[in-house]
């Protein structure tokens, strides 16, 4: 993208007011915004950190002045980030920040077969869709969070921002604990899951609930669409996860002389399990292994470092990915399977829509005349829910300033 295109995007299309309200939790400037760090990324890998603003107009003016390739959002501090040098030593610290998660498609490279590295298509988006379903449900049901904003990263992943009051105030240790609870798949693909309590054969209730959904995903995505076990490397990876050496070797010999599909290989595995009597320990262990394999191939894979620290910077919604030109738009988790990353609006597309509108004058809400509108509307509905909750809390506390 040219610098001119980016400047036009910021001047006419970027929804600064909506982003302000989302970060601020209020229609008028409050500490959640004025003490918030905004970091600008400039060409040449230059990062200008610890910017802060009084309102969305000042935020827009500085963004247009710097014309960054993107900008990132940090925590709320004890003082305005731009005034940090005048704060007493040791008193400038982060106090609040959305609980954030990052799911990146490259973490699925060891198992997806349609794309690799930075590439992503509608087919492998199904891995992200499965992760969103599980994580969205788990965070709502297990932790009681309500204000979840899912945002496409612009290239190969998705970000989650949780703005609930309790989530905003979590310490780094508490965030680390939540991430640990939600992390299931080991970094080493050859290692088996270790999620069952010592002395127990049962999965934790949260994982059992996820398994019911992921078993269907496993059949559709892993066995049929991606055919993950079709190649020698693919089925060897599967065999490493089978804890019974006799079964693994029998399957290896059988598959070496055939070119069967993943679906057939999975049936072969089930057949081998049935060679052990019902109720036997060996059969139970293999049945558990089968469940664990389903989880290993379909459960959310998180970039843990993004979530653990309050001061971690994360790209703001509606920024533009410099490689693809796509805008980082919100995504409806209820329609996550329908989302197609290749159909997300690009800067050039949006500017073309403005030009075809026949009005060259600049307006504050030019995004309303483009395909960006449904995505900004989604953020505004999210903001209304956050501010509605804050308003009710203030009324209950006797604060009638709203």
C-alpha positions as CSV (number, residue, x, y, z in Angstrom):
1,X,0.0,0.0,0.0
2,X,1.2,3.5,-0.8
3,X,1.5,6.1,1.9
4,X,-1.2,8.1,0.1
5,X,-3.7,5.3,0.3
6,X,-3.0,4.7,4.0
7,X,-3.5,8.4,4.7
8,X,-6.8,8.5,2.9
9,X,-7.9,5.4,4.8
10,X,-7.1,7.0,8.2
11,X,-8.7,10.3,7.2
12,X,-11.9,8.9,5.7
13,X,-12.5,5.3,6.8
14,X,-10.9,4.4,10.1
15,X,-13.5,4.4,12.8
16,X,-11.6,6.4,15.4
17,X,-14.8,7.2,17.5
18,X,-15.9,3.6,17.7
19,X,-12.3,2.5,18.7
20,X,-12.3,5.3,21.3
21,X,-15.6,4.2,22.8
22,X,-14.5,0.5,22.9
23,X,-11.3,1.3,24.8
24,X,-12.9,4.0,27.0
25,X,-16.1,2.1,28.1
26,X,-17.8,5.5,28.1
27,X,-18.9,8.1,25.6
28,X,-16.8,10.8,27.2
29,X,-13.0,10.6,27.8
30,X,-12.1,8.6,31.0
31,X,-9.0,7.1,32.4
32,X,-9.4,3.9,30.4
33,X,-8.6,6.0,27.3
34,X,-6.5,8.9,28.4
35,X,-4.1,6.6,30.3
36,X,-4.0,4.0,27.5
37,X,-0.8,3.3,25.5
38,X,-1.0,3.5,21.7
39,X,2.1,2.4,19.9
40,X,2.6,3.5,16.2
41,X,4.5,1.4,13.8
42,X,6.2,3.4,11.0
43,X,8.0,2.2,7.9
44,X,11.5,0.8,8.5
45,X,10.4,-1.1,11.7
46,X,10.2,2.0,13.7
47,X,7.9,1.9,16.8
48,X,6.9,5.0,18.7
49,X,5.6,3.8,22.0
50,X,3.8,5.4,25.0
51,X,1.5,7.7,23.0
52,X,-1.7,8.7,24.8
53,X,-4.6,11.0,23.9
54,X,-7.3,13.1,25.5
55,X,-10.0,12.2,23.0
56,X,-10.6,10.5,19.6
57,X,-10.1,13.7,17.7
58,X,-6.6,14.1,19.0
59,X,-6.0,10.4,18.4
60,X,-7.1,10.8,14.8
61,X,-5.0,13.9,14.2
62,X,-1.8,12.3,15.4
63,X,-2.5,9.1,13.4
64,X,-2.9,11.1,10.3
65,X,0.2,13.1,11.0
66,X,2.4,10.0,11.5
67,X,0.5,7.9,8.9
68,X,1.7,4.6,10.5
69,X,1.6,1.2,8.8
70,X,-0.4,0.1,11.8
71,X,-0.8,0.9,15.5
72,X,-1.0,-1.3,18.5
73,X,-2.9,-1.1,21.7
74,X,-1.3,-1.5,25.1
75,X,-2.5,-1.3,28.7
76,X,-4.0,1.4,30.9
77,X,-1.3,2.9,33.2
78,X,-1.3,4.6,36.5
79,X,-0.6,7.9,34.6
80,X,-0.8,9.1,31.1
81,X,1.9,7.2,29.1
82,X,3.1,10.4,27.5
83,X,3.8,11.8,31.0
84,X,5.7,8.7,32.2
85,X,9.0,10.5,32.4
86,X,7.7,12.9,35.1
87,X,6.2,10.1,37.2
88,X,8.1,9.1,40.4
89,X,10.4,6.1,39.9
90,X,8.4,2.9,40.3
91,X,5.0,4.5,40.1
92,X,4.3,4.1,36.4
93,X,2.7,0.7,36.0
94,X,0.0,-1.0,34.1
95,X,-3.3,-1.3,35.9
96,X,-5.8,-2.6,33.4
97,X,-5.9,-4.3,30.0
98,X,-8.3,-6.5,28.0
99,X,-7.6,-10.2,28.4
100,X,-6.4,-11.0,24.9
101,X,-5.8,-14.2,22.9
102,X,-4.1,-14.9,19.6
103,X,-4.7,-17.9,17.4
104,X,-2.3,-18.1,14.5
105,X,-2.7,-20.5,11.5
106,X,1.1,-21.2,11.5
107,X,0.7,-23.1,14.7
108,X,-1.4,-25.6,12.7
109,X,1.3,-26.1,10.0
110,X,2.3,-29.5,11.4
111,X,-1.2,-30.9,10.6
112,X,-2.9,-28.8,7.9
113,X,-2.3,-30.0,4.3
114,X,-3.9,-27.3,2.1
115,X,-1.6,-24.4,3.0
116,X,1.6,-23.5,4.9
117,X,3.4,-20.6,6.5
118,X,1.7,-17.3,5.9
119,X,-0.9,-18.6,3.5
120,X,-4.5,-19.2,4.5
121,X,-7.6,-20.3,2.6
122,X,-11.3,-21.0,3.4
123,X,-10.5,-24.7,3.9
124,X,-7.8,-24.2,6.6
125,X,-9.9,-21.4,8.2
126,X,-11.9,-24.3,9.6
127,X,-9.1,-24.9,12.1
128,X,-9.6,-21.3,13.3
129,X,-13.4,-21.7,13.3
130,X,-13.2,-24.8,15.5
131,X,-10.8,-23.0,17.9
132,X,-13.2,-19.9,18.1
133,X,-16.2,-22.2,18.9
134,X,-14.4,-23.9,21.7
135,X,-12.7,-20.8,23.2
136,X,-15.7,-18.6,22.9
137,X,-18.0,-21.1,24.6
138,X,-15.4,-22.0,27.3
139,X,-14.6,-18.5,28.3
140,X,-18.3,-17.6,28.6
141,X,-19.4,-20.7,30.4
142,X,-16.3,-21.4,32.6
143,X,-15.3,-17.8,33.4
144,X,-18.5,-16.0,32.9
145,X,-17.1,-13.4,30.5
146,X,-19.6,-11.6,28.3
147,X,-17.8,-8.9,26.3
148,X,-15.8,-10.9,23.8
149,X,-14.6,-9.2,20.6
150,X,-13.1,-11.5,17.9
151,X,-11.0,-9.7,15.3
152,X,-9.5,-11.2,12.1
153,X,-5.7,-10.4,12.1
154,X,-5.7,-9.4,8.5
155,X,-3.6,-12.4,7.3
156,X,-3.5,-15.8,9.0
157,X,-5.2,-15.7,12.4
158,X,-7.6,-14.2,14.8
159,X,-7.4,-12.1,18.0
160,X,-9.8,-12.1,20.9
161,X,-10.3,-9.1,23.2
162,X,-12.2,-9.5,26.4
163,X,-13.4,-6.2,28.0
164,X,-15.3,-7.5,31.1
165,X,-14.5,-5.5,34.2
166,X,-13.0,-8.5,36.0
167,X,-10.9,-9.5,32.9
168,X,-9.6,-5.9,32.6
169,X,-8.2,-6.0,36.2
170,X,-6.5,-9.4,36.0
171,X,-2.8,-9.4,37.2
172,X,-0.1,-11.0,35.0
173,X,-0.1,-14.1,37.3
174,X,-3.8,-14.5,36.9
175,X,-3.6,-14.2,33.1
176,X,-0.9,-16.8,33.1
177,X,-3.1,-19.1,35.1
178,X,-6.0,-18.7,32.7
179,X,-3.7,-19.4,29.7
180,X,-2.3,-22.5,31.5
181,X,-5.9,-23.8,32.0
182,X,-6.8,-23.2,28.4
183,X,-3.6,-24.7,26.9
184,X,-4.1,-28.3,26.0
185,X,-2.0,-29.1,22.9
186,X,1.7,-29.7,23.6
187,X,4.3,-27.7,21.6
188,X,6.0,-30.9,20.7
189,X,3.6,-32.6,18.2
190,X,5.1,-36.1,19.0
191,X,4.0,-35.8,22.7
192,X,0.7,-37.1,23.9
193,X,-1.8,-34.9,25.7
194,X,-1.6,-35.0,29.5
195,X,-5.0,-33.6,30.5
196,X,-6.5,-36.3,32.7
197,X,-6.3,-36.0,36.4
198,X,-3.8,-38.4,38.1
199,X,-5.6,-41.6,38.9
200,X,-8.6,-40.7,36.8
201,X,-9.6,-41.9,33.3
202,X,-12.1,-39.2,32.8
203,X,-11.5,-35.9,30.9
204,X,-12.1,-32.7,32.8
205,X,-15.7,-31.5,32.3
206,X,-14.6,-28.6,30.2
207,X,-12.7,-30.8,27.8
208,X,-15.5,-33.4,27.6
209,X,-17.9,-30.7,26.5
210,X,-15.4,-29.5,23.9
211,X,-14.8,-33.0,22.7
212,X,-18.5,-33.5,21.9
213,X,-18.2,-30.7,19.3
214,X,-14.7,-31.4,18.1
215,X,-15.4,-35.1,17.4
216,X,-17.6,-33.9,14.5
217,X,-15.0,-31.3,13.4
218,X,-12.4,-34.1,13.5
219,X,-14.3,-36.2,11.0
220,X,-15.2,-33.4,8.7
221,X,-11.9,-31.5,8.8
222,X,-9.1,-33.9,9.8
223,X,-10.2,-37.1,8.2
224,X,-12.2,-35.9,5.1
225,X,-11.1,-32.4,4.1
226,X,-7.5,-32.2,5.2
227,X,-6.8,-36.0,5.0
228,X,-4.2,-35.5,7.6
229,X,-3.2,-39.2,7.8
230,X,-3.2,-39.8,4.1
231,X,0.6,-39.5,3.7
232,X,3.3,-41.5,5.3
233,X,4.4,-38.5,7.4
234,X,0.8,-38.0,8.4
235,X,0.1,-41.5,9.6
236,X,3.5,-41.8,11.3
237,X,2.6,-38.7,13.4
238,X,-0.7,-40.4,14.3
239,X,1.1,-43.7,15.3
240,X,3.4,-41.8,17.7
241,X,0.3,-40.8,19.7
242,X,-0.9,-44.4,20.1
243,X,0.3,-45.7,23.5
244,X,0.0,-49.5,22.5
245,X,3.2,-50.6,20.6
246,X,1.5,-53.7,19.3
247,X,-1.4,-51.8,17.8
248,X,0.8,-49.1,16.4
249,X,3.1,-51.7,14.7
250,X,0.1,-53.6,13.3
251,X,-1.3,-50.4,11.8
252,X,2.1,-49.4,10.4
253,X,2.5,-52.7,8.6
254,X,-1.0,-52.5,7.2
255,X,-0.8,-48.9,6.0
256,X,2.7,-49.3,4.5
257,X,1.2,-51.5,1.8
258,X,-1.9,-49.4,1.1
259,X,-2.8,-45.9,0.1
260,X,-6.0,-45.6,2.1
261,X,-7.6,-42.4,3.2
262,X,-7.5,-40.9,6.6
263,X,-11.1,-41.9,7.2
264,X,-10.2,-45.6,6.5
265,X,-7.1,-45.4,8.7
266,X,-9.2,-44.1,11.6
267,X,-11.6,-47.0,11.1
268,X,-8.6,-49.3,11.1
269,X,-7.5,-47.8,14.5
270,X,-11.0,-48.4,15.9
271,X,-10.9,-52.0,14.7
272,X,-7.6,-52.6,16.5
273,X,-9.1,-51.2,19.7
274,X,-11.9,-53.7,19.5
275,X,-9.4,-56.6,19.4
276,X,-9.2,-56.1,23.2
277,X,-12.1,-57.3,25.4
278,X,-14.7,-54.8,26.6
279,X,-13.8,-53.5,30.0
280,X,-10.2,-54.4,29.7
281,X,-7.5,-51.8,30.7
282,X,-5.9,-52.0,27.3
283,X,-9.1,-51.1,25.5
284,X,-9.8,-48.3,27.9
285,X,-6.3,-46.8,27.4
286,X,-6.7,-46.9,23.6
287,X,-10.2,-45.3,23.8
288,X,-8.8,-42.5,25.9
289,X,-5.9,-42.1,23.4
290,X,-8.5,-41.8,20.6
291,X,-10.2,-39.0,22.4
292,X,-6.9,-37.3,23.1
293,X,-5.9,-37.5,19.5
294,X,-9.2,-35.7,18.5
295,X,-8.3,-32.9,20.9
296,X,-4.7,-32.7,19.8
297,X,-5.7,-32.2,16.2
298,X,-8.7,-29.8,16.7
299,X,-8.4,-28.0,20.1
300,X,-7.4,-24.3,20.1
301,X,-3.6,-23.6,19.7
302,X,-2.8,-20.4,21.6
303,X,0.1,-18.0,21.3
304,X,0.6,-18.0,25.1
305,X,2.9,-15.0,25.3
306,X,0.3,-12.6,23.9
307,X,-2.0,-13.3,26.8
308,X,0.3,-13.5,29.8
309,X,1.4,-9.9,30.2
310,X,-0.7,-6.7,30.6
311,X,1.9,-4.6,28.8
312,X,1.9,-6.8,25.6
313,X,1.1,-4.8,22.5
314,X,-1.5,-6.1,20.1
315,X,-2.6,-4.7,16.7
316,X,-5.7,-2.6,16.9
317,X,-8.9,-3.6,15.2
318,X,-9.5,-2.0,11.7
319,X,-5.8,-1.6,11.1
320,X,-4.5,-2.8,7.7
321,X,-2.2,-5.7,7.3
322,X,0.7,-4.5,5.2
323,X,1.2,-7.7,3.3
324,X,-2.4,-8.4,2.3
325,X,-4.0,-5.0,2.4
326,X,-6.9,-6.5,4.3
327,X,-8.5,-4.7,7.1
328,X,-8.5,-6.3,10.6
329,X,-12.3,-6.6,10.9
330,X,-14.5,-8.0,13.8
331,X,-15.9,-11.4,13.3
332,X,-19.2,-12.8,14.6
333,X,-18.4,-16.0,16.5
334,X,-21.9,-17.3,15.7
335,X,-21.1,-17.2,12.0
336,X,-17.4,-18.1,12.3
337,X,-17.6,-21.1,9.8
338,X,-19.1,-18.7,7.1
339,X,-16.2,-16.2,7.4
340,X,-13.9,-16.2,4.4
341,X,-10.5,-14.4,5.0
342,X,-10.1,-14.0,1.3
343,X,-13.2,-11.9,1.0
344,X,-12.3,-9.4,3.7
345,X,-12.3,-5.8,2.4
346,X,-8.9,-4.4,1.3
347,X,-7.8,-0.7,1.4
348,X,-7.8,-0.4,-2.4
349,X,-11.3,-2.0,-2.6
350,X,-12.7,0.4,0.1
351,X,-11.1,3.5,-1.6
352,X,-12.6,2.3,-4.9
353,X,-16.0,2.2,-3.2
354,X,-15.6,5.7,-2.0
355,X,-14.7,6.9,-5.5
356,X,-17.6,5.2,-7.1
357,X,-19.9,6.8,-4.6
358,X,-19.7,10.1,-6.6
359,X,-18.9,12.3,-3.6
360,X,-15.3,13.3,-3.2
361,X,-15.9,15.4,-0.1
362,X,-14.6,14.0,3.2
363,X,-17.1,13.0,5.8
364,X,-16.7,11.8,9.4
365,X,-18.5,8.5,8.6
366,X,-17.4,7.7,5.1
367,X,-17.1,4.1,6.1
368,X,-20.9,4.0,6.1
369,X,-20.8,4.1,2.3
370,X,-18.5,1.1,2.0
371,X,-18.4,-2.6,2.7
372,X,-16.7,-1.7,6.0
373,X,-20.1,-0.6,7.5
374,X,-21.3,-4.0,8.8
375,X,-18.0,-4.5,10.6
376,X,-18.1,-1.1,12.3
377,X,-21.7,-1.7,13.2
378,X,-20.6,-4.9,14.9
379,X,-18.1,-3.0,17.0
380,X,-20.6,-0.4,17.9
381,X,-23.1,-3.1,19.1
382,X,-20.3,-4.5,21.2
383,X,-19.5,-1.0,22.6
384,X,-23.2,-0.4,23.4
385,X,-23.3,-3.6,25.5
386,X,-20.1,-2.6,27.5
387,X,-21.3,1.0,28.1
388,X,-24.8,-0.3,29.0
389,X,-23.3,-2.4,31.8
390,X,-21.1,0.5,33.0
391,X,-24.1,2.8,33.0
392,X,-26.1,0.3,35.1
393,X,-23.3,-0.1,37.6
394,X,-23.0,3.7,38.0
395,X,-26.7,4.1,38.5
396,X,-26.7,1.4,41.2
397,X,-23.9,3.2,42.9
398,X,-25.9,6.5,42.8
399,X,-23.8,8.1,40.1
400,X,-26.2,9.8,37.8
401,X,-23.6,11.6,35.6
402,X,-24.7,9.5,32.6
